[in-house]
């Protein structure tokens, strides 16, 4: 009985139900504890403060799903968006190819529409699939070519919430202001956005890695 309760607790943490749980491979779950997933290459051009870096990411292909949501609705839709992406890498694509899990789970937040934000959740495609990504069968999924990104990244641990993200965003903005560095503000046109990035499964309880990115101003 205790094993059933333990596994059910894991699924609750993941925000998935029993029918979705069949897509969660045990070995990948174990691997998530050790942080050995492939991630997109980047160069650190400058360390600005503790856990704050200026990075440049080269252009890369990602598999993405997006929804227009209020911040309150975001938490309700996040598990569904994640499972759509996870099903894709488990073989639900036109080539029936299995794709290794990567990190981070990267969500672009476009906040130009007041309370209704665009959330675009993406999985980075491993280097073996960059040139020829399998075609999604789910019409909500798209292959997105991210251009070169120049970002200010703030790294932090623990679990995320609206309160935590607000606090971390303030820490990042304060560090940039202290160093006289400019970033794209919420009212600065088509690139008014930031990124939220998670590197660990919800079942990893220690040494968690999260990042929030602001785009460097040109």
N, C-alpha and C positions, 0 to 999 in steps of 0.2 A: 504493500500500500504506500509506504513512504517513497518508493521510487516513482510511482505514478504522480504523487503530489509534487515531487521534485521536478520532474519533467514538465508537468503542467505549469509550475512556477516559471520555468525557463520560457515557455511559450508566452506566458502573460507578459514577461519582461520584454520579449521581442514584439509583442503586440500582434501575434498571429494566432489563428485558430487551428484546430486539429487537422482540418482538411489542407491548410496551407503548410502545416508542419512537415508533411512528407517531402517538401522541397529542401529542407534544411539538412545537408549532409553532415554526418557526425565528424568526419575528419576535418572539414573546413571549420566547423565550430571549435574543435580543439586547437586548430592552427591559429585561430583568432586570439588565443591567450598569449601567443608568443610574438605577434606582430611581424610575421614573416611574409606578408603579402606584398606584391609588386605595387609601386606607386609611381606617379608621373615624375619624370626627371625635372629638376629645377636647380638653379644656381642661386646661392645666397650672396647678394652683392654687398650687404651691410647688415651688421647686428646693431640695432638701434637702442635696445634696452633689454632687460631680462625677458626672455621668451618673446621678443619682438624682432622680426627680421624683415628686410627688404629682399624679396625673391623675384626671379624671372623664370616663368614657366614657358617652355617652347610650345608651339602649336601641337595639339593632340586631338585625337578622336575620342569621344565619350558617347555612351548610350544614355539617353535622358528621357524623362517623363516630366510633364509640367502641368500645373493646376493653378487657376486663379482662386485664392483663398484669403479669408481673414486670418489673422494670427491665431484666433481662437479655434478655427476649423483646421488649422495646419496639423495639430497633434492628432486629430481624428483621421486625417488622410495619409499621414506619413507612412504607417505600416502598409497600407494598400499600394502606395507608390513604390515602396521598397520591394515588396513581393513581386510586383510586375517586372522590375529590373532583375530581381533574383531569378525569376522563372526564365527570363531571356538567357542568362548565362548558364542555366542548367539545361539548355537545349531547345527552348521554345523560340526557335528562329527558323528561317526558311532552309538553312543548311543543316539544321539539327546538330549544331556544334556546341559542345560544352566548353565554357570559357572559365578560366580560373578567376576566383574572386580577387579583387584589387582594393586598394584603399587610396584616398578616402572615399567615403560616400559624400559627395560634394553637392551642396544645394545652393544655387544662385537665388538670391532674394532681390527682386526688382520692386522697389518701393516708390514708384512714380504715381501710383493710383490711389493714394490715401490709404484707407483701411484694407482695400482689396489688393493684395500683393500677388505677383507672379512667383511661384516656387518651382524651380526647375531642378529636380534631383537627378544626379548623374553618377554612373559608374565609369571609371577610367578603363578603356580597353587595353589589355596587355599588348606589349610590343609585337607579339606574334600575330595580332589581329588588327594592328593599326592601319595597314595598307589595304586590307580587304575585310572590313567588319561584316559579320553575318547580318542578314537583313531581318529585322524584327517581324514577327507575325502579329504582334499586338499593335493595333493602329495608333495607340497612344504613345508608343515608344519611337524615338527618332535617334539617328546617328548625328551627333552634333560635333562640328569641327570648331573647337575653341581656338581662337587666335592666341598669339603670344600674350601672356598675362604678366603684368608688372604689379605685384601686390605687396602690401604691408600685412604681415601675418602675426597674429597673437596666438600663442600656444597656451593651453590650460588643461587641467585635468578634471576629474569628476564627471557628473552627468549634466546635460544641458537643460535649460528651461528658459522661459522668457526673461525671468529675473536675472539668471546667470548671464544670458547673452547681453542684456543691457549693461550689466556690470563690466563684462569683458570688453564690450565695445567702448565704454568710457575709458578703461585702462589703456586701450590701444590708441584712442584719439588723444588722450592726454600725453602719451609718449611721443606721438607725432608732433603735437603742438609744441612740446618742450624742445624738440629738435628742429622746429621750423619747417616741417615737411608737409606738403600739400597732398590731399587726397580728394576723390570725387565726392561731393556732398549730395544729400538727398535731392536737392533742387537743381542739380547741374545736368539736366537733359538726359539724353538717351543712355548714358552709362551710369545713371544713379542707381547703384546696386552694391551689394556685398555678398560674400560667400560664407556659408557655414559648413564646416568639414568635420566629419567624424571618422576616426580610424579604428574603433574597437566595437565588437559586438556588445549588446547590452548585458550579456552574461559575463563580461570581464569586469571585475569589481575593483581592480587596483591598477596603478600606473596607466590610467586612461589618457588618451591623447585626443584633444579637440583643438580646432583652430578656427579663428574668424579672420577673414581677409577683407581689406579695403583696397580698392584700386588706386594705384598711384596716379596723381594728376599729371597730365603730359607737360 
